[in-house]
Amino acid sequence: MQLSASEEVLVDAFRQLPPAAAEELGALVRRLAAIAPKTAIDWSESWSDADFEEYTAASLRSIETEEPEKSD
């Protein structure tokens, strides 16, 4: 079976986990898979790329106004 690029990223990340964390993550994935067929996801609330860009820019402006640069 050929994995997609995103599947390969997940498998690689999973393999780097300590055994206990990998087992815990595996159990979570199995629970999510069990409820997924019965669950409809409403994506209308999802963020677009523009939303993320706007949020990032606003966050940076907030940081800049709260923490003025120190000059030596």
N, C-alpha and C positions, 0 to 999 in steps of 0.2 A: 504494500500500500504506500502510495506517495503522499507525503505530508506537504501541506501548504507552508508558505513562509511564516505565517503567524503561528501555525501549529508547531513548527520547528523551534521557534522562539520559546514557546511555552514548555516544550519538552526539555530544551536545554536548561531553562531556568529551574524546572522541576528537578532535574538531575543534580543541580548544584546545591540543593537544600540538604540539611542534615537529615538523617533517616527519620527522626521523630517528626520533624516539620513536614517532610514529604508524606508521611502517613496521615498526618492531620489534614494536609491539603487534599490528599486523595479522598479522604472521607467527606470533606466539604464538597468536592466536585461530584461525588456520587450522590450526595443529598440534593445538590442543585439539579443534577441530571434527572433525578426522580420526580422533582416538581415541575421541571421545565415544560413537559408536554401539556400539563394542565394549566399553565400560567400564560396569560397574554401580557405582553409588554407594551405599554403605552409610550411610544417614543416621542410624542408631541412635546414633552418636557425636556428633551435632550438638548444639549448645547451644540451649536454649530461651531465651525472653525472661527467664524467672525466673533461669536460670543466669547470663546477662549482668548482670542487676541485682545478684545476689549477689556476683559477681566484682568488679563496680564498687564496691560498698559495702565489700568487704574490702580492695580496693586503696586506697580513700580512708582507711580506718582505719589501714592500714599506713603510709601517707604521713604522716598526722597524728601517729602515735606516733614515727616516725623523725625528723621535722622539726618540732619545736615552733615555734609562731608566735613571731615576733620582735616585741617591743613597744618602741616608741621613747619 
